[in-house]
Amino acid sequence: MSDVIRVSVGIIRDENRFILAKRDETSKLAGRWELPGGAIPDGVSNEESLKNHLAKSYNLDVVIGDKLGTSSHEYDFGKVEVTAYFVECISTKIRLSKHLAYRWIRFNMLKDFDVVESALPLIDTLKQQAN
């Protein structure tokens, strides 16, 4: 069994919407939708990694807020553990460097997106908090 892949993601919200990003075609889980974030390098905190990833991959300057929660999923390539944080965007002009697209979505739109399994429990928690 391989090591756990640790990932930190940001919950970027605007009223009743949040952002999903579409993975590029060369990555694991290619073409699927996820919460914005990335793998956490060894020796880097979840929050620092998320801030750096959102700056590099999305052109966003953010303030990391409260932790929403953690979920994990066992994929065929290994176990992924995802920790989600609410983020406040200081800059709001998103420019993608690795992902194919991003969308602002509402919870009732989720059925139209092939979301990675490791994000679904976090989105469920977010939905419960929104009600």
Secondary structure as a PSIPRED ss2 file (coil, helix, strand):
# PSIPRED VFORMAT (PSIPRED V4.0)

   1 M C   1.000  0.000  0.000
   2 S C   1.000  0.000  0.000
   3 D C   1.000  0.000  0.000
   4 V C   1.000  0.000  0.000
   5 I E   0.000  0.000  1.000
   6 R E   0.000  0.000  1.000
   7 V E   0.000  0.000  1.000
   8 S E   0.000  0.000  1.000
   9 V E   0.000  0.000  1.000
  10 G E   0.000  0.000  1.000
  11 I E   0.000  0.000  1.000
  12 I C   1.000  0.000  0.000
  13 R E   0.000  0.000  1.000
  14 D E   0.000  0.000  1.000
  15 E C   1.000  0.000  0.000
  16 N C   1.000  0.000  0.000
  17 R E   0.000  0.000  1.000
  18 F E   0.000  0.000  1.000
  19 I E   0.000  0.000  1.000
  20 L E   0.000  0.000  1.000
  21 A E   0.000  0.000  1.000
  22 K E   0.000  0.000  1.000
  23 R C   1.000  0.000  0.000
  24 D C   1.000  0.000  0.000
  25 E C   1.000  0.000  0.000
  26 T C   1.000  0.000  0.000
  27 S C   1.000  0.000  0.000
  28 K C   1.000  0.000  0.000
  29 L C   1.000  0.000  0.000
  30 A C   1.000  0.000  0.000
  31 G C   1.000  0.000  0.000
  32 R C   1.000  0.000  0.000
  33 W E   0.000  0.000  1.000
  34 E E   0.000  0.000  1.000
  35 L C   1.000  0.000  0.000
  36 P C   1.000  0.000  0.000
  37 G E   0.000  0.000  1.000
  38 G E   0.000  0.000  1.000
  39 A E   0.000  0.000  1.000
  40 I C   1.000  0.000  0.000
  41 P C   1.000  0.000  0.000
  42 D C   1.000  0.000  0.000
  43 G C   1.000  0.000  0.000
  44 V C   1.000  0.000  0.000
  45 S C   1.000  0.000  0.000
  46 N H   0.000  1.000  0.000
  47 E H   0.000  1.000  0.000
  48 E H   0.000  1.000  0.000
  49 S H   0.000  1.000  0.000
  50 L H   0.000  1.000  0.000
  51 K H   0.000  1.000  0.000
  52 N H   0.000  1.000  0.000
  53 H H   0.000  1.000  0.000
  54 L H   0.000  1.000  0.000
  55 A H   0.000  1.000  0.000
  56 K H   0.000  1.000  0.000
  57 S H   0.000  1.000  0.000
  58 Y H   0.000  1.000  0.000
  59 N C   1.000  0.000  0.000
  60 L C   1.000  0.000  0.000
  61 D C   1.000  0.000  0.000
  62 V E   0.000  0.000  1.000
  63 V E   0.000  0.000  1.000
  64 I E   0.000  0.000  1.000
  65 G E   0.000  0.000  1.000
  66 D E   0.000  0.000  1.000
  67 K E   0.000  0.000  1.000
  68 L E   0.000  0.000  1.000
  69 G E   0.000  0.000  1.000
  70 T E   0.000  0.000  1.000
  71 S E   0.000  0.000  1.000
  72 S E   0.000  0.000  1.000
  73 H E   0.000  0.000  1.000
  74 E E   0.000  0.000  1.000
  75 Y E   0.000  0.000  1.000
  76 D C   1.000  0.000  0.000
  77 F C   1.000  0.000  0.000
  78 G E   0.000  0.000  1.000
  79 K E   0.000  0.000  1.000
  80 V E   0.000  0.000  1.000
  81 E E   0.000  0.000  1.000
  82 V E   0.000  0.000  1.000
  83 T E   0.000  0.000  1.000
  84 A E   0.000  0.000  1.000
  85 Y E   0.000  0.000  1.000
  86 F E   0.000  0.000  1.000
  87 V E   0.000  0.000  1.000
  88 E E   0.000  0.000  1.000
  89 C E   0.000  0.000  1.000
  90 I C   1.000  0.000  0.000
  91 S C   1.000  0.000  0.000
  92 T C   1.000  0.000  0.000
  93 K C   1.000  0.000  0.000
  94 I C   1.000  0.000  0.000
  95 R C   1.000  0.000  0.000
  96 L C   1.000  0.000  0.000
  97 S C   1.000  0.000  0.000
  98 K C   1.000  0.000  0.000
  99 H C   1.000  0.000  0.000
 100 L C   1.000  0.000  0.000
 101 A E   0.000  0.000  1.000
 102 Y E   0.000  0.000  1.000
 103 R E   0.000  0.000  1.000
 104 W E   0.000  0.000  1.000
 105 I E   0.000  0.000  1.000
 106 R C   1.000  0.000  0.000
 107 F H   0.000  1.000  0.000
 108 N H   0.000  1.000  0.000
 109 M H   0.000  1.000  0.000
 110 L H   0.000  1.000  0.000
 111 K H   0.000  1.000  0.000
 112 D H   0.000  1.000  0.000
 113 F C   1.000  0.000  0.000
 114 D C   1.000  0.000  0.000
 115 V E   0.000  0.000  1.000
 116 V C   1.000  0.000  0.000
 117 E H   0.000  1.000  0.000
 118 S H   0.000  1.000  0.000
 119 A H   0.000  1.000  0.000
 120 L H   0.000  1.000  0.000
 121 P H   0.000  1.000  0.000
 122 L H   0.000  1.000  0.000
 123 I H   0.000  1.000  0.000
 124 D H   0.000  1.000  0.000
 125 T H   0.000  1.000  0.000
 126 L H   0.000  1.000  0.000
 127 K H   0.000  1.000  0.000
 128 Q H   0.000  1.000  0.000
 129 Q H   0.000  1.000  0.000
 130 A H   0.000  1.000  0.000
 131 N C   1.000  0.000  0.000
